Amino acid sequence: MEQILPGIYKKKDKLTTKGKSIEVWNPYISKPAAAILNGLKDFPLKKGQKVLYLGAAHGTTVSHFSNIVGDKGLIYGVEISTKIISNLVEKVKKKSNVVPLLEDARFPEKYGWIGNVDLIYEDIAQRDPVEILKRNTKFLKKGTYFMLALKAKSIDSVKDVKVTYENVLKELKKDFEIVETITLEPYERDHLFIVGKV
Ligand SMILES: C[S@@+](CC[C@H](N)C(=O)[O-])C[C@H]1O[C@@H](n2cnc3c(N)ncnc32)[C@H](O)[C@@H]1O
């Protein structure tokens, strides 16, 4: 098994991360895995980091992030759905470094007590991903990273996805530095994975 990034391993075509056991990181259900397999160069998630994760869902990706940040790191997983968060709680019950938060990421003042984080990851299939990100970057210090998994069809279901990507990047560039972008085909259609800095 070859280590390709801190805490991330590759054997043949399979990515894995390691917590208490080795977990296969499936790019068809987890966008950062798709981005990495597609050649993303600057993956900013590191051991020991405190991460604000927006759109935690059932915890598939959260679980891998938890493995990567390790015991000294922490993942705050924000999820709006009561039904979904119960699966998240069940999935991460043995992971002491994950804190599920039943909140709406549009209202970060509700979880303002978390204080500064080292990284924000957003994967919320909504019409206003940039606005949600902007509201949450108050938790980031200047020069630190965010990652945004952008689903073009959530913003506009008919527009050419490339136009939507361009519009979103233009909007982000008003406030942030774009470090890298990569599309997620063949694993996910119509998604752009964006790494940026505040
Ligand atoms: C595409 S899924 C995330 C998948 C997840 N990141 C993964 O890789 O396992 C989007 C999630 O965002 C949640 N969501 C949607 N709007 C939200 C909001 N305003 N605040 C917090 N979570 C939200 C949805 O309920 C859903 O679980």
The ligand as an ORCA input file, in Angstrom:
! r2SCAN-3c Opt
* xyz 0 1
  C     -24.697     15.957     -0.942
  S     -25.149     15.633      0.706
  C     -23.593     15.567      1.538
  C     -22.825     14.268      1.381
  C     -21.683     14.183      2.370
  N     -20.864     15.363      2.310
  C     -20.792     12.962      2.158
  O     -19.859     13.029      1.370
  O     -21.019     11.941      2.819
  C     -25.763     17.189      1.235
  C     -26.208     17.233      2.680
  O     -26.364     18.585      3.067
  C     -27.477     18.682      3.920
  N     -27.926     20.081      3.894
  C     -28.674     20.699      2.954
  N     -28.870     21.983      3.267
  C     -28.232     22.210      4.447
  C     -28.066     23.333      5.275
  N     -28.604     24.523      4.959
  N     -27.343     23.207      6.402
  C     -26.793     22.007      6.745
  N     -26.912     20.901      5.995
  C     -27.621     20.991      4.848
  C     -28.472     17.684      3.343
  O     -29.460     17.318      4.298
  C     -27.547     16.540      2.936
  O     -27.423     15.596      3.962
*
